[in-house]
Amino acid sequence: MAKITLEHLAHSYAPNPTSEADFALKELNHDWADGEAYALLGASGCGKSTLLNIISGLLIPSQGRVLFDGRDVTTAPTAERNIAQVFQFPVVYDTMSVRDNLAFPLKNRGMDTAEITRRVQKVAAMIGMEDDLNRKARGLTADAKQKISLGRGMVREDVNALLFDEPLTVIDPHMKWELRTQLKKLHRDFGHTMIYVTHDQTEALTFADKVVVMHDGRVVQIGTPQDLFERPAHTFVGYFIGSPGMNLFDAQIDGSTARIGDTTIDLGAQYSATGRTQLGVRPEFITLSAGGDGIPARVTRIEDVGRHKIVRLDVAGNQISMIAAEGEAIPADADRISFAPEGINIYADDWRVAPQGEGAA
């Protein structure tokens, strides 16, 4: 296991980058704690796999350093980093049995036969392939082969880090849940440093202690699932996390009030925000009413998704969403929305502005 430090790290695929726009991975500085489970989350093309490949040694960064427990491994080959990496598509030895595929990394290290047998049996049980250990990998389905890849990554207990690059893409939905549960258990049992790349927020939020959200080659927030939900540091985080995501309203911020269209809202705290200012509020923190105070809104449709209702609204031509309880009645003449103060976030040029006094003892 290792603490992973990224110092002034950036990467460009262009031979002679001249501006920040030329970098697929913008400069970042982060310490990733020894033994924690991280998820790299973001849309396709945001830089997740680039960052993972730099950490694994498959890619040498254009600038900056990668350190494992203080040791500079920036130019060290993958084999010297003592990591296990599982890729998006299965990598298996077709001519070998499932048993030999799982045992391969242990045999390469000269491990005792009895210990190899113990670990292979344990991992085979984790991935549900105990009955297939003597089968050749050739002819197995894609999801079965990917389970072998996952197992081969998990069979070693001495690695500095386990790296997963969208490993459940080819796995059927039910098995995805099972394997995520097993990965969490593996982490609890052995305390490996784990980094899991995905574009699926459910995978990220259920797997990781900390989620690293990336957007346009930049890390925009690192936090717990609760942090990302309650206090998105960037408007992209608010949009990307949650189903539906955060609603954003262009707003004029003046101290403790915000003006949206012709309506003034009490924010419950003082803000100092300049530039393009917006108010963000998740659908869970919106209330719908008929008449009275609030922002004029028109219900356009109601979607019953079983556990709750998603109410779609038009606010001055902008489409927003709110969540209502399954048994909650939606007034036929509903025409106003209001916000719970604890659910309000203020943004300036897409970055969250903290209210005065936040974090003070």
HELIX and SHEET records of a PDB file:
HELIX    1   1 GLU A   20  ASP A   22  5                                   3    
HELIX    2   2 LYS A   48  SER A   56  1                                   9    
HELIX    3   3 THR A   78  GLU A   80  5                                   3    
HELIX    4   4 VAL A   98  ASN A  108  1                                  11    
HELIX    5   5 THR A  113  MET A  126  1                                  14    
HELIX    6   6 GLU A  130  ASP A  132  5                                   3    
HELIX    7   7 ALA A  142  MET A  154  1                                  13    
HELIX    8   8 PRO A  173  PHE A  190  1                                  18    
HELIX    9   9 GLN A  201  PHE A  207  1                                   7    
HELIX   10  10 PRO A  225  GLU A  230  1                                   6    
HELIX   11  11 THR A  235  PHE A  240  1                                   6    
HELIX   12  12 PRO A  283  PHE A  285  5                                   3    
HELIX   13  13 PRO A  341  GLY A  343  5                                   3    
SHEET    1   A 4 LEU A  25  TRP A  32  0                                        
SHEET    2   A 4 ILE A   4  HIS A  11 -1                                        
SHEET    3   A 4 GLN A  63  PHE A  68 -1                                        
SHEET    4   A 4 ARG A  71  ASP A  72 -1                                        
SHEET    1   B 6 ILE A  83  VAL A  86  0                                        
SHEET    2   B 6 ALA A 161  ASP A 165  1                                        
SHEET    3   B 6 THR A 193  THR A 198  1                                        
SHEET    4   B 6 ALA A  37  LEU A  41  1                                        
SHEET    5   B 6 LYS A 210  HIS A 215  1                                        
SHEET    6   B 6 ARG A 218  GLY A 223 -1                                        
SHEET    1   C 4 ASN A 247  ASP A 250  0                                        
SHEET    2   C 4 THR A 277  VAL A 281 -1                                        
SHEET    3   C 4 ILE A 344  ALA A 348 -1                                        
SHEET    4   C 4 TRP A 351  VAL A 353 -1                                        
SHEET    1   D 2 GLN A 252  ILE A 260  0                                        
SHEET    2   D 2 THR A 263  TYR A 271 -1                                        
SHEET    1   E 3 ILE A 286  SER A 289  0                                        
SHEET    2   E 3 ARG A 336  PHE A 339 -1                                        
SHEET    3   E 3 ILE A 295  PRO A 296 -1                                        
SHEET    1   F 3 ARG A 298  ASP A 304  0                                        
SHEET    2   F 3 HIS A 308  VAL A 315 -1                                        
SHEET    3   F 3 ASN A 318  ALA A 325 -1                                        
END                                                                             
